[in-house]
Amino acid sequence: MASIQWGILNRLLRLSLVLCVGACSFDPSGPAAVRDAAPPLFDADLDATDADAPDAIAPDAIAPDADPGLPDATPVPDADPNAPDATPVPDATPTPDAAPTPDGPPPSVVIRYNIGGGDHTGTDFPGFWAADPGTICTGTVEVRTGDIQQTVDDPLFLTRRWSGVTCGIVVPSGNYTVSLLFAEVFIDCPGGAAGGVGTRVFDVFAEGATIDTNIDIFAETGGCAFTMGGPLRKTYSVNVVDSLLSLILIPVSDDVTLNAIEIISQD
């Protein structure tokens, strides 16, 4: 504060001396007390005085303090550890593997006939057995009644062709499994003829060749199918070369008999 007051006084004294130059007769050799008391009139003193004055501060340079009333910036919350994980993207649905191919194709030819009888779906002898069309086999048709032992497929054995049985069945040329079904429903049976082992004996030919000889149903099954015996199945492998499976039953003793035929291709 003292330096400021001294600076102002110094300026006033200099101003008075300037005004006095024209109006006053200044004697530089005047009393020493007055001369010595005058403050120095040098720019250095003025500069020094100015230097002691505080620097002016531009208003714009003063940064106002932050308003204590303003709210603090909202902090970014940390990730919630309890928040559920993002829903996972499901994997692509796998393409199912192709269904396994069964061993070998199914038989291309399956033929079953209930000789002398009607349609039947078998249980002990599975599959559908078609009715005898009347054109595939020769021989006399006979229908018997009773309960066939050892099977529930009675309809296959209660009807038959006998006496001079020859069959011709159209099939593609190839190899076949041929099954012939028999039951003794006449020899030593109620309403039939007396006899026993050796009474009915016959051979079987297929495609002109013998495939079985001396078939004796009574001996192989144990007797009449209504009492002691039951069904008999005979199976053969036959090669057909002319698109017609031919079968001939040749009697050795008494007459032949046939109840059903099954033909399944091997190719």
Backbone as JSON, one array per atom type, in Angstrom:
{
  "sequence": "MASIQWGILNRLLRLSLVLCVGACSFDPSGPAAVRDAAPPLFDADLDATDADAPDAIAPDAIAPDADPGLPDATPVPDADPNAPDATPVPDATPTPDAAPTPDGPPPSVVIRYNIGGGDHTGTDFPGFWAADPGTICTGTVEVRTGDIQQTVDDPLFLTRRWSGVTCGIVVPSGNYTVSLLFAEVFIDCPGGAAGGVGTRVFDVFAEGATIDTNIDIFAETGGCAFTMGGPLRKTYSVNVVDSLLSLILIPVSDDVTLNAIEIISQD",
  "N": [[0.82, -1.2, 0.0], [1.98, 1.24, 0.78], [3.88, 1.68, -1.24], [2.2, 2.19, -3.36], [0.96, 4.59, -2.58], [3.18, 6.26, -2.46], [3.92, 6.29, -5.14], [1.73, 7.65, -6.27], [1.99, 10.17, -5.05], [4.42, 10.93, -6.08], [3.8, 11.31, -8.79], [2.05, 13.47, -8.59], [3.77, 15.51, -7.64], [5.52, 15.8, -9.79], [3.78, 16.71, -11.71], [3.09, 19.17, -10.66], [5.5, 20.53, -10.86], [5.84, 20.69, -13.59], [3.76, 22.39, -14.31], [4.62, 24.57, -13.1], [6.78, 25.47, -14.54], [6.35, 27.3, -16.57], [5.2, 29.39, -15.27], [6.53, 30.02, -12.98], [9.63, 31.2, -11.61], [12.17, 29.2, -11.64], [14.72, 28.31, -9.6], [17.48, 26.6, -9.8], [19.49, 26.68, -8.06], [18.5, 27.01, -5.62], [17.46, 26.82, -2.17], [19.02, 24.21, -0.52], [17.62, 22.46, 0.98], [15.09, 22.39, -0.05], [15.61, 21.43, -2.61], [16.78, 18.97, -2.14], [14.72, 17.7, -0.96], [12.93, 17.21, -2.92], [11.42, 14.69, -4.8], [12.98, 12.15, -6.8], [13.13, 12.68, -10.32], [13.14, 10.74, -12.3], [12.73, 8.35, -14.85], [13.36, 5.87, -14.09], [12.69, 5.74, -11.45], [9.95, 5.97, -11.65], [9.46, 3.68, -13.1], [10.32, 1.83, -11.32], [8.53, 2.28, -9.32], [6.15, 1.6, -10.59], [6.71, -1.02, -11.01], [6.51, -2.0, -8.53], [3.85, -1.98, -8.13], [0.9, -3.99, -8.05], [0.37, -6.44, -10.57], [-1.99, -6.04, -13.17], [-4.94, -7.93, -13.42], [-6.51, -9.76, -15.75], [-10.01, -9.92, -16.19], [-11.12, -12.15, -17.46], [-9.22, -14.01, -17.05], [-9.53, -15.05, -14.6], [-10.46, -17.86, -13.15], [-13.5, -19.11, -12.17], [-14.27, -20.65, -9.07], [-15.33, -24.06, -8.81], [-18.83, -24.66, -8.7], [-20.01, -25.34, -5.62], [-22.48, -26.32, -5.23], [-23.24, -27.87, -7.34], [-24.11, -31.15, -8.48], [-22.04, -34.06, -8.12], [-20.49, -35.8, -10.86], [-22.29, -38.53, -12.17], [-21.26, -41.64, -11.16], [-20.01, -44.37, -13.13], [-21.61, -47.38, -12.83], [-20.28, -50.41, -11.45], [-20.1, -53.64, -13.04], [-22.85, -55.76, -12.39], [-22.36, -58.42, -10.37], [-24.25, -60.3, -9.92], [-25.9, -60.3, -12.02], [-27.71, -61.96, -14.63], [-26.14, -64.17, -16.93], [-25.53, -63.5, -20.38], [-27.99, -64.61, -22.68], [-27.23, -67.69, -24.02], [-26.38, -68.35, -27.41], [-28.08, -70.79, -29.14], [-26.64, -73.83, -30.3], [-26.35, -74.79, -33.73], [-28.93, -76.82, -35.0], [-28.15, -80.18, -35.1], [-27.8, -82.11, -38.05], [-29.67, -84.93, -38.45], [-28.32, -88.24, -38.55], [-28.39, -90.34, -41.41], [-30.85, -92.89, -41.67], [-29.95, -96.19, -40.77], [-29.16, -98.53, -43.28], [-30.88, -101.5, -43.83], [-29.55, -104.85, -43.71], [-29.09, -105.9, -46.82], [-31.57, -105.91, -49.45], [-35.19, -106.21, -49.1], [-36.89, -109.32, -49.82], [-37.75, -109.67, -53.26], [-39.8, -111.16, -54.22], [-42.48, -112.65, -52.71], [-44.55, -115.21, -52.12], [-47.47, -116.76, -51.02], [-49.65, -119.47, -50.67], [-52.75, -120.77, -49.61], [-53.49, -123.83, -50.03], [-56.33, -125.15, -51.53], [-57.89, -123.71, -49.75], [-59.09, -120.64, -48.13], [-58.24, -117.08, -47.75], [-55.71, -116.35, -45.31], [-54.13, -115.16, -42.36], [-51.16, -115.86, -40.95], [-49.9, -117.14, -37.77], [-48.26, -119.02, -36.2], [-47.14, -119.76, -38.52], [-46.03, -117.31, -40.02], [-47.25, -114.43, -41.9], [-49.14, -113.42, -44.83], [-51.42, -115.56, -46.28], [-52.59, -116.36, -49.31], [-55.77, -117.1, -50.79], [-56.49, -120.16, -52.43], [-56.3, -119.96, -55.87], [-57.32, -121.71, -57.66], [-56.16, -122.24, -60.05], [-53.53, -122.84, -60.04], [-52.72, -125.3, -59.1], [-53.28, -128.77, -59.58], [-55.46, -131.56, -58.68], [-57.56, -133.01, -56.13], [-59.79, -131.17, -54.15], [-60.15, -131.07, -50.65], [-61.96, -130.52, -47.65], [-61.51, -130.53, -44.24], [-62.63, -131.05, -40.85], [-62.0, -130.15, -37.45], [-59.56, -130.05, -34.75], [-56.44, -128.95, -35.23], [-53.44, -130.17, -34.0], [-50.72, -128.68, -32.12], [-50.55, -126.15, -33.31], [-51.93, -122.88, -34.04], [-52.78, -122.18, -36.44], [-54.93, -123.44, -37.83], [-56.6, -123.15, -40.2], [-54.84, -123.41, -42.37], [-54.34, -126.09, -42.6], [-56.62, -127.6, -42.58], [-57.68, -127.71, -45.04], [-56.98, -129.13, -48.26], [-55.23, -130.42, -51.22], [-55.33, -133.44, -52.99], [-54.28, -136.54, -54.55], [-52.83, -136.87, -57.46], [-51.32, -134.36, -57.61], [-50.15, -131.49, -59.1], [-48.31, -128.54, -59.63], [-48.03, -125.25, -61.02], [-46.44, -122.23, -60.98], [-46.19, -118.88, -61.77], [-43.25, -117.04, -61.79], [-40.48, -114.68, -61.63], [-37.46, -115.62, -63.27], [-34.92, -117.16, -61.33], [-33.39, -117.72, -58.08], [-35.0, -119.48, -55.47], [-36.51, -119.92, -52.24], [-38.4, -122.55, -51.34], [-41.17, -123.61, -49.61], [-43.09, -126.32, -48.47], [-46.13, -127.2, -46.99], [-47.54, -129.61, -44.83], [-50.03, -131.82, -43.41], [-51.21, -134.66, -41.74], [-54.37, -135.57, -42.24], [-56.11, -137.57, -42.7], [-55.28, -140.36, -42.84], [-55.62, -142.78, -40.43], [-57.26, -141.1, -38.98], [-60.2, -139.58, -37.41], [-63.05, -140.32, -39.26], [-61.55, -140.92, -41.45], [-59.22, -143.1, -43.1], [-57.98, -146.35, -42.26], [-54.66, -146.97, -41.18], [-51.14, -146.17, -41.05], [-47.73, -145.65, -40.19], [-45.9, -145.52, -43.17], [-48.06, -145.77, -44.8], [-48.89, -143.56, -46.38], [-46.76, -142.41, -48.71], [-44.49, -140.43, -50.57], [-42.78, -138.74, -53.31], [-41.06, -135.63, -54.23], [-40.82, -133.41, -56.93], [-39.13, -130.73, -58.48], [-38.92, -128.31, -60.93], [-38.34, -130.33, -62.75], [-36.51, -131.93, -61.44], [-35.64, -134.2, -58.81], [-36.33, -133.3, -55.55], [-36.95, -134.22, -53.07], [-37.52, -137.29, -51.36], [-39.59, -140.15, -50.53], [-41.35, -139.09, -48.56], [-43.03, -139.27, -45.51], [-45.6, -138.36, -43.87], [-47.08, -139.13, -41.61], [-45.24, -140.69, -40.19], [-43.25, -138.81, -39.65], [-44.49, -136.83, -38.13], [-45.79, -138.06, -36.06], [-48.34, -139.11, -36.19], [-51.9, -138.91, -36.72], [-53.03, -135.62, -37.4], [-55.08, -134.59, -35.86], [-54.98, -135.89, -33.48], [-52.43, -137.14, -32.47], [-50.39, -136.17, -34.04], [-49.15, -133.38, -36.02], [-48.42, -130.26, -37.75], [-46.26, -130.32, -40.68], [-43.34, -129.07, -42.07], [-41.59, -128.63, -45.03], [-38.64, -127.56, -46.59], [-36.99, -126.17, -49.41], [-34.37, -125.37, -51.76], [-34.66, -123.85, -54.83], [-33.95, -123.44, -58.25], [-35.19, -121.4, -60.73], [-35.56, -121.27, -64.17], [-37.14, -120.71, -66.32], [-39.15, -118.91, -65.8], [-41.32, -120.11, -64.6], [-42.3, -121.82, -61.89], [-42.33, -125.15, -61.34], [-43.95, -127.86, -59.78], [-44.19, -131.23, -58.77], [-45.87, -133.83, -57.24], [-45.17, -137.1, -56.59], [-46.63, -140.17, -56.09], [-45.53, -142.79, -53.9], [-46.55, -144.68, -52.23], [-49.96, -145.19, -51.74], [-51.88, -142.09, -51.91], [-50.87, -138.72, -52.78], [-50.58, -135.59, -50.87], [-51.23, -132.13, -50.21], [-50.98, -129.1, -48.42], [-50.22, -126.31, -48.21], [-48.26, -123.67, -49.82], [-45.22, -121.88, -49.89], [-43.27, -119.32, -51.34], [-40.26, -117.71, -51.67], [-38.08, -115.29, -52.87], [-34.55, -115.56, -53.36], [-32.71, -113.88, -54.47]],
  "CA": [[0.0, 0.0, 0.0], [2.89, 2.42, 0.87], [4.48, 1.9, -2.55], [1.18, 2.8, -4.23], [0.81, 6.0, -2.17], [4.39, 6.98, -2.9], [3.85, 6.46, -6.59], [0.74, 8.71, -6.57], [2.61, 11.44, -4.62], [5.5, 11.24, -7.03], [3.18, 11.83, -9.99], [1.53, 14.81, -8.29], [4.9, 16.45, -7.54], [6.03, 16.03, -11.13], [2.8, 17.52, -12.41], [3.19, 20.56, -10.15], [6.73, 21.13, -11.37], [5.62, 21.01, -15.0], [2.91, 23.58, -14.37], [5.36, 25.72, -12.56], [7.88, 25.85, -15.43], [6.02, 28.5, -17.33], [4.71, 30.48, -14.43], [7.44, 30.27, -11.85], [11.06, 31.35, -11.91], [12.77, 28.1, -10.88], [16.16, 28.5, -9.36], [18.05, 25.31, -9.45], [20.48, 26.82, -6.99], [17.75, 27.37, -4.44], [17.88, 26.16, -0.93], [19.33, 22.78, -0.67], [16.63, 21.61, 1.64], [13.98, 22.13, -0.97], [16.09, 20.6, -3.72], [17.01, 17.59, -1.71], [13.45, 17.05, -0.58], [12.14, 16.81, -4.1], [11.63, 13.28, -5.2], [13.68, 11.98, -8.07], [12.25, 12.78, -11.49], [13.7, 9.83, -13.3], [11.83, 7.27, -15.3], [13.68, 4.64, -13.36], [11.88, 5.72, -10.23], [8.58, 5.64, -12.04], [9.39, 2.26, -13.47], [10.43, 1.02, -10.11], [7.24, 2.37, -8.6], [5.16, 0.78, -11.31], [7.02, -2.45, -10.86], [6.05, -2.45, -7.22], [2.39, -2.1, -8.14], [0.47, -5.35, -8.46], [-0.03, -6.6, -11.98], [-3.44, -6.11, -13.43], [-5.4, -9.3, -13.72], [-7.65, -9.75, -16.67], [-11.16, -10.62, -15.59], [-11.37, -13.47, -18.07], [-8.21, -14.98, -16.63], [-9.86, -15.59, -13.28], [-11.37, -19.0, -13.29], [-14.33, -19.25, -10.97], [-14.26, -21.97, -8.44], [-16.49, -24.9, -9.14], [-19.99, -24.43, -7.85], [-20.13, -26.5, -4.7], [-23.85, -26.85, -5.22], [-23.5, -28.78, -8.46], [-23.88, -32.57, -8.09], [-20.92, -34.75, -8.75], [-20.84, -36.63, -12.02], [-22.78, -39.87, -11.79], [-20.24, -42.66, -11.48], [-20.43, -45.54, -13.91], [-21.65, -48.51, -11.89], [-19.57, -51.64, -11.79], [-20.98, -54.71, -13.52], [-23.49, -56.49, -11.32], [-21.91, -59.83, -10.44], [-25.4, -61.21, -9.83], [-26.71, -60.2, -13.23], [-27.65, -63.23, -15.39], [-25.3, -64.18, -18.13], [-26.26, -63.32, -21.64], [-28.59, -65.85, -23.17], [-26.34, -68.27, -25.04], [-26.96, -68.65, -28.74], [-28.06, -72.24, -29.27], [-25.9, -74.39, -31.43], [-27.18, -75.19, -34.87], [-29.51, -78.16, -34.84], [-27.39, -81.11, -35.94], [-28.54, -82.87, -39.03], [-29.66, -86.32, -38.02], [-27.68, -89.19, -39.46], [-29.31, -91.13, -42.23], [-31.25, -94.16, -41.06], [-29.11, -97.28, -41.28], [-29.75, -99.38, -44.31], [-30.87, -102.9, -43.39], [-28.68, -105.75, -44.47], [-29.69, -106.44, -48.02], [-32.95, -105.5, -49.75], [-36.18, -107.25, -48.81], [-37.13, -110.2, -50.98], [-38.58, -109.05, -54.29], [-40.95, -112.03, -54.47], [-42.98, -113.45, -51.59], [-45.85, -115.78, -52.52], [-47.98, -117.8, -50.12], [-50.99, -119.94, -51.03], [-53.42, -121.76, -48.78], [-54.0, -124.74, -51.06], [-57.68, -125.66, -51.27], [-58.61, -122.93, -48.76], [-59.25, -119.2, -48.31], [-57.18, -116.2, -47.21], [-55.39, -116.56, -43.89], [-52.92, -114.5, -41.84], [-50.6, -116.85, -40.05], [-49.25, -116.84, -36.49], [-47.13, -119.95, -36.13], [-46.57, -119.7, -39.86], [-46.34, -115.89, -40.23], [-47.45, -113.89, -43.23], [-50.47, -113.53, -45.42], [-51.55, -116.71, -47.17], [-53.71, -116.08, -50.21], [-56.67, -118.21, -51.11], [-56.18, -120.97, -53.63], [-57.05, -119.4, -57.01], [-57.92, -122.8, -58.45], [-55.5, -122.38, -61.36], [-52.09, -123.09, -59.91], [-52.45, -126.7, -58.77], [-54.31, -129.78, -59.86], [-55.75, -132.43, -57.53], [-58.9, -132.94, -55.55], [-59.84, -130.33, -52.94], [-60.88, -131.64, -49.52], [-62.01, -129.67, -46.45], [-61.73, -131.35, -43.05], [-62.97, -130.32, -39.63], [-61.31, -130.66, -36.26], [-58.56, -129.18, -34.12], [-55.07, -129.37, -35.57], [-52.54, -130.1, -32.85], [-49.4, -128.02, -32.19], [-50.58, -124.88, -34.04], [-53.19, -122.14, -34.04], [-53.08, -121.87, -37.84], [-55.73, -124.57, -38.35], [-57.11, -123.01, -41.58], [-53.85, -123.82, -43.38], [-54.17, -127.55, -42.65], [-57.9, -128.28, -42.69], [-57.99, -127.85, -46.47], [-55.85, -129.74, -48.97], [-55.42, -131.07, -52.51], [-54.74, -134.78, -52.96], [-54.44, -137.37, -55.76], [-52.35, -136.28, -58.72], [-51.09, -132.92, -57.38], [-49.11, -130.84, -59.89], [-48.48, -127.07, -59.51], [-47.21, -124.39, -61.87], [-46.61, -120.87, -60.44], [-45.38, -117.94, -62.54], [-42.33, -116.19, -61.01], [-39.3, -114.35, -62.42], [-36.37, -116.6, -63.17], [-34.01, -116.87, -60.22], [-33.3, -118.71, -57.0], [-36.1, -119.35, -54.53], [-36.7, -120.85, -51.13], [-39.76, -123.07, -51.49], [-41.62, -124.41, -48.46], [-44.34, -127.07, -48.63], [-46.71, -127.5, -45.69], [-48.37, -130.83, -44.83], [-50.57, -132.38, -42.16], [-51.96, -135.89, -42.03], [-55.72, -135.36, -41.73], [-56.97, -138.64, -43.2], [-54.82, -141.68, -42.4], [-55.81, -143.07, -39.0], [-57.95, -139.96, -38.36], [-61.66, -139.76, -37.39], [-63.69, -140.14, -40.55], [-60.61, -141.21, -42.5], [-58.93, -144.5, -43.42], [-57.02, -146.99, -41.38], [-53.29, -146.94, -41.68], [-50.14, -145.72, -40.09], [-46.43, -145.37, -40.79], [-45.69, -146.18, -44.45], [-49.27, -145.84, -45.6], [-48.81, -142.52, -47.41], [-45.36, -142.07, -48.98], [-44.4, -139.81, -51.91], [-41.59, -137.95, -53.66], [-41.35, -134.27, -54.72], [-39.97, -132.95, -58.02], [-39.23, -129.3, -58.78], [-38.19, -127.97, -62.15], [-37.91, -131.56, -63.43], [-35.51, -132.65, -60.67], [-36.1, -134.68, -57.51], [-35.8, -132.51, -54.43], [-37.18, -134.97, -51.83], [-38.06, -138.63, -51.62], [-40.13, -140.96, -49.44], [-41.93, -138.29, -47.48], [-44.06, -140.0, -44.77], [-46.07, -137.36, -42.89], [-47.48, -139.82, -40.39], [-44.05, -141.1, -39.45], [-42.45, -137.64, -39.22], [-45.2, -135.99, -37.16], [-46.24, -138.86, -34.92], [-49.68, -139.66, -36.33], [-52.94, -138.04, -37.24], [-52.88, -134.24, -36.91], [-56.14, -134.29, -34.9], [-54.79, -136.64, -32.24], [-51.05, -137.28, -31.99], [-49.42, -135.51, -34.92], [-49.2, -131.94, -36.16], [-47.97, -129.79, -39.06], [-44.92, -130.65, -41.16], [-42.86, -128.09, -43.06], [-40.43, -129.07, -45.8], [-38.1, -126.39, -47.26], [-36.03, -126.52, -50.45], [-33.82, -124.3, -52.6], [-35.01, -124.19, -56.21], [-33.58, -122.46, -59.27], [-36.18, -121.32, -61.81], [-34.89, -120.73, -65.35], [-38.1, -120.46, -67.39], [-40.21, -118.05, -65.25], [-42.44, -120.91, -64.13], [-41.93, -122.83, -60.9], [-43.15, -126.36, -61.49], [-43.85, -128.83, -58.69], [-44.95, -132.46, -59.0], [-45.82, -134.79, -56.14], [-45.28, -138.43, -57.16], [-46.88, -141.13, -55.0], [-44.8, -144.06, -53.76], [-47.56, -145.54, -51.62], [-51.23, -144.47, -51.58], [-51.96, -140.83, -52.66], [-50.13, -137.56, -52.26], [-51.4, -134.55, -50.25], [-50.51, -130.84, -50.08], [-51.81, -128.14, -47.7], [-49.88, -124.9, -48.46], [-46.98, -123.42, -50.5], [-44.6, -120.57, -49.68], [-42.16, -119.1, -52.28], [-39.55, -116.46, -51.35], [-36.9, -115.17, -53.73], [-33.25, -115.47, -52.7], [-31.91, -112.88, -55.17]],
  "C": [[0.85, 1.24, 0.0], [3.49, 2.71, -0.47], [3.49, 2.56, -3.49], [1.02, 4.28, -3.9], [2.0, 6.83, -2.6], [4.37, 7.21, -4.39], [2.88, 7.57, -6.95], [1.32, 10.08, -6.22], [3.67, 11.88, -5.59], [4.91, 11.83, -8.29], [2.65, 13.24, -9.75], [2.64, 15.86, -8.23], [5.43, 16.77, -8.93], [5.07, 16.91, -11.91], [2.89, 18.98, -11.97], [4.42, 21.25, -10.68], [6.55, 21.51, -12.83], [4.8, 22.26, -15.14], [3.68, 24.83, -13.94], [6.43, 26.19, -13.52], [7.57, 27.15, -16.14], [5.67, 29.67, -16.44], [5.68, 30.86, -13.33], [8.84, 30.45, -12.36], [11.77, 30.36, -11.04], [14.27, 28.32, -10.83], [16.73, 27.2, -8.93], [19.07, 25.43, -8.35], [19.81, 27.24, -5.7], [18.21, 26.59, -3.24], [18.01, 24.67, -1.14], [18.28, 21.93, -0.05], [15.47, 21.29, 0.71], [14.4, 21.21, -2.08], [16.25, 19.15, -3.32], [15.7, 16.88, -1.38], [12.64, 16.6, -1.76], [12.41, 15.38, -4.47], [12.3, 13.19, -6.55], [12.7, 11.99, -9.22], [12.78, 11.91, -12.61], [12.69, 8.75, -13.64], [12.09, 6.01, -14.53], [12.88, 4.55, -12.1], [10.44, 5.36, -10.55], [8.43, 4.17, -12.38], [9.43, 1.39, -12.24], [9.14, 1.04, -9.34], [6.18, 1.53, -9.26], [5.4, -0.69, -11.1], [6.53, -2.96, -9.54], [4.54, -2.63, -7.17], [1.99, -3.5, -8.58], [0.05, -5.37, -9.91], [-1.53, -6.64, -12.09], [-3.81, -7.51, -13.87], [-6.62, -9.2, -14.6], [-8.8, -10.51, -16.07], [-11.38, -12.01, -16.16], [-10.4, -14.51, -17.57], [-8.55, -15.62, -15.31], [-10.9, -16.69, -13.49], [-12.2, -19.14, -12.03], [-14.19, -20.66, -10.4], [-15.49, -22.76, -8.86], [-17.6, -24.67, -8.16], [-20.16, -25.61, -6.93], [-21.53, -27.1, -4.69], [-24.16, -27.82, -6.33], [-23.27, -30.22, -8.02], [-22.67, -33.13, -8.81], [-21.41, -35.56, -9.93], [-21.26, -38.03, -11.55], [-21.74, -40.92, -12.15], [-20.82, -43.8, -12.28], [-20.44, -46.74, -12.99], [-20.83, -49.69, -12.4], [-20.59, -52.68, -12.27], [-21.54, -55.48, -12.34], [-23.07, -57.95, -11.4], [-23.07, -60.82, -10.4], [-26.27, -61.17, -11.08], [-26.62, -61.51, -14.02], [-26.76, -63.08, -16.6], [-26.17, -63.97, -19.36], [-26.8, -64.67, -22.11], [-27.71, -66.45, -24.26], [-27.08, -68.54, -26.33], [-26.92, -70.16, -28.92], [-27.26, -72.68, -30.48], [-26.87, -74.77, -32.54], [-27.68, -76.62, -34.65], [-28.76, -79.13, -35.73], [-28.29, -81.87, -36.89], [-28.51, -84.34, -38.63], [-28.99, -87.21, -39.06], [-28.75, -89.95, -40.24], [-29.63, -92.45, -41.54], [-30.4, -95.28, -41.64], [-29.86, -98.13, -42.29], [-29.73, -100.82, -43.84], [-30.0, -103.74, -44.29], [-29.45, -106.34, -45.64], [-31.11, -105.97, -48.23], [-33.93, -106.59, -49.36], [-36.4, -108.11, -50.04], [-38.07, -109.53, -51.97], [-39.82, -109.88, -54.6], [-41.27, -112.82, -53.2], [-44.39, -113.9, -51.98], [-46.23, -116.85, -51.52], [-49.4, -118.16, -50.56], [-51.48, -120.96, -50.01], [-54.14, -122.71, -49.73], [-55.34, -125.34, -50.64], [-58.49, -124.8, -50.33], [-58.67, -121.45, -49.1], [-58.07, -118.4, -47.73], [-56.97, -116.48, -45.72], [-54.11, -115.8, -43.54], [-52.38, -115.39, -40.73], [-49.98, -116.29, -38.78], [-48.03, -117.74, -36.31], [-46.4, -120.01, -37.47], [-46.87, -118.28, -40.38], [-46.52, -115.53, -41.7], [-48.87, -114.06, -43.69], [-50.47, -114.65, -46.44], [-52.82, -116.5, -48.01], [-54.54, -117.34, -50.47], [-56.22, -118.93, -52.39], [-57.0, -120.43, -54.8], [-57.7, -120.46, -57.88], [-57.23, -123.04, -59.77], [-54.04, -122.76, -61.24], [-51.77, -124.56, -59.64], [-53.64, -127.58, -59.21], [-54.52, -130.61, -58.59], [-57.11, -132.15, -56.97], [-58.86, -132.14, -54.26], [-60.68, -131.06, -51.89], [-60.8, -130.67, -48.34], [-62.36, -130.56, -45.28], [-62.12, -130.45, -41.88], [-62.26, -130.96, -38.45], [-60.3, -129.63, -35.76], [-57.18, -129.73, -34.43], [-54.16, -129.16, -34.37], [-51.28, -129.27, -33.17], [-49.38, -126.75, -33.04], [-51.92, -124.21, -33.84], [-53.6, -121.79, -35.47], [-53.85, -123.03, -38.48], [-56.19, -124.37, -39.79], [-56.11, -123.43, -42.66], [-53.82, -125.33, -43.58], [-55.5, -128.31, -42.73], [-58.37, -128.4, -44.13], [-56.75, -128.39, -47.17], [-56.26, -130.12, -50.39], [-54.7, -132.43, -52.43], [-55.01, -135.47, -54.3], [-54.06, -136.62, -57.03], [-52.09, -134.78, -58.6], [-49.87, -132.46, -58.21], [-49.38, -129.33, -59.86], [-47.54, -126.37, -60.49], [-47.46, -122.92, -61.48], [-45.65, -119.94, -61.18], [-44.57, -117.05, -61.59], [-41.18, -115.77, -61.93], [-38.22, -115.42, -62.25], [-35.41, -116.19, -62.08], [-34.02, -117.98, -59.21], [-34.36, -118.42, -55.95], [-35.97, -120.36, -53.39], [-38.17, -121.26, -51.17], [-40.08, -123.95, -50.29], [-42.96, -125.05, -48.77], [-44.84, -127.46, -47.24], [-47.67, -128.69, -45.82], [-48.93, -131.07, -43.43], [-51.36, -133.63, -42.54], [-53.34, -135.77, -41.37], [-56.67, -136.49, -42.18], [-56.56, -140.02, -42.7], [-54.9, -141.77, -40.88], [-56.44, -141.9, -38.26], [-59.46, -140.25, -38.32], [-62.26, -139.43, -38.76], [-62.77, -140.43, -41.71], [-60.45, -142.7, -42.73], [-57.92, -145.04, -42.43], [-55.64, -146.93, -42.01], [-52.34, -146.47, -40.61], [-48.87, -145.37, -40.83], [-46.31, -146.19, -42.09], [-46.91, -146.23, -45.31], [-49.23, -144.82, -46.73], [-47.33, -142.13, -47.54], [-45.29, -141.52, -50.4], [-43.08, -139.04, -52.05], [-42.03, -136.58, -54.18], [-40.32, -133.93, -55.79], [-40.2, -131.44, -58.2], [-38.36, -129.0, -59.97], [-37.58, -129.21, -62.82], [-36.89, -132.36, -62.65], [-36.09, -133.06, -59.32], [-35.49, -133.82, -56.41], [-36.07, -133.2, -53.08], [-37.81, -136.32, -52.2], [-38.61, -139.24, -50.32], [-40.61, -140.13, -48.24], [-43.06, -139.1, -46.85], [-44.51, -139.08, -43.62], [-46.4, -138.02, -41.56], [-46.26, -140.17, -39.55], [-43.3, -139.89, -38.89], [-43.15, -136.78, -38.16], [-45.72, -136.77, -35.95], [-47.66, -139.36, -35.03], [-50.64, -138.66, -36.94], [-52.84, -136.67, -36.59], [-53.97, -133.86, -35.91], [-55.89, -134.93, -33.54], [-53.35, -136.58, -31.72], [-50.06, -136.45, -32.8], [-49.55, -133.98, -34.91], [-48.7, -131.54, -37.54], [-46.54, -130.26, -39.37], [-44.54, -129.63, -42.22], [-41.6, -128.65, -43.7], [-39.95, -127.89, -46.64], [-36.98, -126.8, -48.21], [-35.52, -125.25, -51.14], [-34.0, -124.72, -54.06], [-34.59, -123.06, -57.13], [-34.57, -122.54, -60.43], [-35.52, -120.64, -63.0], [-35.87, -120.33, -66.46], [-39.3, -119.63, -66.92], [-41.45, -118.81, -64.84], [-41.92, -121.97, -63.17], [-42.89, -124.02, -61.01], [-42.87, -127.33, -60.35], [-44.73, -130.05, -59.03], [-44.76, -133.37, -57.79], [-46.12, -136.18, -56.72], [-45.51, -139.45, -56.03], [-45.97, -142.35, -55.07], [-45.75, -145.11, -53.19], [-48.8, -144.68, -51.32], [-51.17, -143.16, -52.37], [-51.12, -139.74, -51.98], [-51.11, -136.58, -51.63], [-50.55, -133.29, -50.11], [-51.47, -129.82, -49.46], [-51.5, -126.68, -48.01], [-48.5, -124.81, -49.1], [-46.51, -122.0, -50.17], [-43.38, -120.45, -50.6], [-41.54, -117.74, -51.98], [-38.27, -116.4, -52.18], [-35.64, -115.02, -52.87], [-32.39, -114.36, -53.3], [-32.26, -111.47, -54.68]]
}
